[in-house]
């Protein structure tokens, strides 16, 4: 969970506290599923860029 140190008077910082105290951290399975989804999105975007590059190199338009 993300944590931060609240600012105290006198430009000091307090102890670390949870940013979202009621929220549970994601499980390893949830983290892996999220990374796989992001990976697929990135691969699709890269494929689009590659196809556009090929079209431009062969004189086509996108």
N, C-alpha and C positions, 0 to 999 in steps of 0.2 A: 504494500500500500504506500502511496506517496505520503511523505511526511514533511512538515515544515516546522521552523522554530519561530514562535511568535515574538515580535519585538516588545521588549520591556522598556519602562522608563530609563532614561540615562543611556540610550543607545546600546543596551544589552539585549541578549536573546534568551528566551526561556527554553525549556526542554522540548524535545521533538514531540509533536502531536499528529495524529492521523488527519489527513485532509478530508477524507470521507469516512468518519468513524462507524457509520451504520452499514457500510458496504464490505462484503467479504472479498478477499483477494481471489482472482481467477485461479482455477485449478490448472494443473499441467496440461490436461486434455483440452481445456478451453483455450489456453495459450497456444497450443499446437494447432488447433482448429483455426484460430484467428490468423496465425502465421501462414498456414496453408492457403487460406482465402486471400490474404494479401499477396502471396506469391503468385497465385493464379491471375489476379488482377494485373500484377506487374508483367507477367509473361504475355498476357493479351495486349497490353499497351505496347510492349516491345515489338510484338508481332505486327501491330498496326504501323509503327514507325518504320520497321524493316520493309513492309510492303510499300509504303509511301516512298521510301528511298529507292527501292527497285523500280517503281513506276517512273520516278524522276530520271533515273539513270538510263532507262530504255526510251525516254522521250515521251512517255505518257503523262497524263495529268491525273491528279487525285481529286 
